Amino acid sequence: MDLELSGKRALISGSTSGIGYAIAKSLAAEGADVIITGRNEKHIETAIKGIVSQTSEAKVAGVVADFGNANEIDNLLKTVGDVDILINNVGIFEPKDFLEITDEDWKTFFEINVLSGVRLSRFYFPKMLSKNWGRIIFISSESAINIPEEMIHYGATKTTQLGLSRGLAKLTRGTAVTVNAVLPGPTKSDGVNAFLSDLAKGQGISKEEVEKDFFRNARPSSLIQRFASIEEIASLVVYLSSPLSSAVNGASLRIDGGVVNTIV
């Protein structure tokens, strides 16, 4: 299927690894011009080489940016210029008891997980409206609905992203601009892979056994009983980035393997 992305220009925040990298790789394979971002030049160079190694004709560039720093985001916007597709992917998480989450922790989480998307969207949204085409996608989480007891601050930022995406979508009425949110569930990113390996080594069992135990005890509501791959998440995001998804707007789309135990 031709997703009609050839020539579209996409910016993905936090895209040198994990879900962001998979999205960048998939968009490049579909013919989009891709701008990846990361906190250092080395990671960006490695990511670009990885994308080009799989899609030799890929059009991909990179910009260094700390999304917890408003000035660096301003510099990024000046460097990148116009885009057709904005993927607000960058995010941080940290298990922490609620009583130990300081004001500074809350500010840091909102600065990166929420305000980075606000700043990028505030810049690109009016440009998309003026040319009557564009895609903004927030990478939220099933934690936006199932607030994790051990990461309330993370869950709260992910819920806020749902409000942002829905509110912006209402401002697109009658245009060819769409704004949506994607809610991944447990996903086998580089960090999760390392976590599983450490647990398996510490317990003297295989990674497969650790994964089965995780879904049996920690995420029993999962219907697929496994971690999603980053490529599976990217497939949904790339479709939403496409002109073919023009009727999907203002939606919060779960790709959580059925972890969230609700009908809607």
Secondary structure, DSSP 8 states (H G I E B T S, - for coil): -----TT-EEEESS-SSHHHHHHHHHHHHTT-EEEEEESSHHHHHHHHHHHHHH-TT-EEEEEE--TT-HHHHHHHHHHH---SEEEE---------GGG--HHHHHHHHIIIIIHHHHHHHHHHHHHHHHT-EEEEEE--GGGTS--GGGHHHHHHHHHHHHHHHHHHHTTTTSSEEEEEEEE-SEE-HHHHHHHHHHHHHHTS-HHHHHHHHHHHT-TT-SS-S-EEHHHHHHHHHHHHSGGGTT--S-EEEESTT-S-S--
